[in-house]
Amino acid sequence: MRAYVAMLPRLQAEEQLAAINAAAIGGAHLDKADMMDAVRRLERRAAGGERRAARASPAMLAAMGIAVVEAPAREETGG
């Protein structure tokens, strides 16, 4: 529940920006190149390819209360 409450303002801001972009595209307030870039970004996002997974550092994980344990390096065997 805390994660939802923490992320709600961000989700609302993303929705508002999406609405502003839609109005700019639909209202012909952008030049053609900017409009095509915006449409391509939306198409990538609709296809699921817009967001990339973020890598969390051990410090970031620790700040979230997730313990980080480093495993010892494995030795290679000759088979």
C-alpha positions in Angstrom: 0.0 0.0 0.0 2.9 2.4 0.8 4.3 1.9 -2.7 1.0 2.8 -4.3 0.7 6.0 -2.1 4.3 6.9 -2.9 3.9 6.4 -6.7 0.5 8.0 -7.1 1.8 11.5 -7.7 4.2 10.2 -10.3 1.4 8.3 -12.1 -0.8 11.3 -12.0 1.9 13.5 -13.5 2.6 10.9 -16.2 -1.1 10.9 -17.1 -1.3 14.7 -17.2 1.8 14.8 -19.5 0.3 12.2 -21.7 -2.9 14.3 -22.0 -0.8 17.5 -22.8 1.1 15.6 -25.5 -2.1 14.2 -27.0 -3.6 17.7 -27.1 -0.4 19.1 -28.7 -0.3 16.3 -31.3 -4.0 16.4 -32.1 -4.2 20.2 -32.1 -1.4 20.5 -34.6 0.6 22.6 -32.2 3.9 20.8 -33.1 5.9 20.9 -36.3 5.8 17.8 -38.4 9.2 16.3 -37.2 8.3 16.8 -33.5 4.8 15.3 -34.1 6.3 12.2 -35.8 8.8 11.7 -33.0 6.0 11.9 -30.4 3.9 9.4 -32.3 6.9 7.0 -32.7 7.5 7.2 -28.9 3.8 6.5 -28.2 3.9 3.6 -30.6 6.9 2.1 -28.9 5.3 2.6 -25.5 2.1 0.9 -26.8 4.2 -2.0 -28.0 5.8 -2.3 -24.6 9.3 -1.2 -25.6 9.4 2.3 -24.2 10.6 1.6 -20.6 13.9 0.0 -19.8 14.5 -1.8 -16.5 16.4 0.4 -14.1 19.4 -1.1 -12.3 19.4 -0.6 -8.6 22.7 -0.2 -6.8 23.3 -1.9 -3.5 22.9 1.6 -1.8 19.5 2.1 -3.4 18.4 -1.4 -2.3 19.6 -0.8 1.2 17.6 2.5 1.3 14.5 0.5 0.4 15.2 -1.9 3.3 16.4 -4.7 1.0 19.5 -6.5 2.3 22.3 -7.0 -0.2 24.6 -10.0 0.3 27.5 -10.5 -2.0 28.2 -14.1 -3.0 31.8 -15.3 -3.2 33.1 -15.7 -6.7 32.8 -19.2 -8.2 35.9 -20.9 -9.4 35.9 -22.2 -12.9 36.6 -25.9 -13.3 38.3 -27.4 -16.4 35.5 -29.9 -17.0 
